[in-house]
Amino acid sequence: MTGDGGELARLRAERAAIDARIKALTGAVEGPAVSPLAPAAFPPLPVIAGLETVTANSGTRYTGRDDVLLARLAPGTVVAGTFTRSSTRSAPVHRCETILAEHAAGLAGGLSTGRGFGLVVNAGNANAFTGRNGEEAVARVTEAAGAALGLPGSAVFIASTGVIGEPLDHGRIAAKLAEMAARLGPGPDEAAARAIMTTDTFPKGSSAEVVLDGAPVRIAGIAKGSGMIAPDMATMLVFIFTDAAIDRALLQETVARLTDRTFNAITVDGDTSTSDSLLVAATGKAPMMPILEAKDPRFGAFEAALCSVMHDLAIQVVKDGEGATKLVRIVVEGAVSDASARAVGLAIGNSPLVKTAIAGEDPNWGRIVMAVGKAGEPAERDRLRIRFGDLVLAEAGWRSSDYDEEKAAAYMEGDEIEIGVDLGIGTGRAVVHSCDLTKRYIEINADYRS
């Protein structure tokens, strides 16, 4: 009993230390404290020619803040996207999938009429698992948005985020759209990023510029996401806009491929949302000849710029992980394939034991060994090598002869941690980003519907 009591006392002391660190970094837990990993300020975003945005408060869930985003995309715009593969995905996701399929076939209202596209997003209610009510809400909102924008409802994309299983009061949103359309202006901006937030503690934006045909081509994106993050396509809601002129099919292939390297390589809590939606719209308004195929010498520069925006937004989502105090970069090498390496990386990044050890600043490499073993991927004990930063902790099936607990513990005090795993059996490589797991995560989600 004495030994058990001592262990309990040690665990309580560790918990108290973690609580003290969280309070010091985030302030009182009762308030909407900004993540300690948040950027200093929202970045300036370039105006995207052919895009107009506006926000408003509908009162469907939040008071004192805007919770609806409306956007209009000019004629000639092409749209690509990826969505959650959850079997319980929301009515808005189904509608967006339909519009994209019609767009690809040259049948969408915006493409056939030459009148462009619309986008309406609401925060606070996911309109997921709402049956026919959800489908009706989507129809009513897109019809109202279309009427306000001078578009058919079939050309209006829609996205919703928030509580699952509660009917969406679509009348409140629809009633705002005509007034919002009259106020449309250049975008995107910080107001747009804030309007789509739920449990996020800061708005997320990113941009890039690349010179093509001697003229600047701009890319700007906004995202929301903080919890329920283990994407199976993108993450929560992401909207990226560019004035580039590019073939729709090429843009779709590019977005799908880059998603696997960015949004599909992050995790906060291992849960995939019913509402994950990523849309990339290219208005074609930049003074350039269209990029029609991947072998175009300009394509590489555009792809790199788009990837940089997607990667930046994905990392911001992890930095805003609910209750997070540390960003974790997991590098897995020496796997039998890239896919195998990513599976191992996600097993590490999703492990509550790994995540709580990081929160407690404990260099417990044994938990990494556990996570590698449970991943279900090929691995050999005696070829495994584990490092934290530049410090090698374990190799050749045993603790490293150079292991220094004091140095390892000091490394764990940083805000950004890199865990390296070399399986030593192949050339596969992947990078996964995750965060720690703290008491604050439980508090946020326990109170989510309160």
Helices and strands as residue ranges (DSSP letters): H 2-26, E 51-56, E 68-73, E 78-83, H 91-104, H 109-113, E 117-125, H 131-149, G 153-155, E 156-163, H 170-181, E 185-186, H 190-195, E 204-212, E 215-224, E 237-242, H 248-261, G 263-265, E 277-282, H 299-319, E 327-335, H 338-350, H 352-359, H 365-374, G 381-383, E 385-388, E 391-395, E 398-399, H 405-411, E 416-422, E 428-435, H 439-446
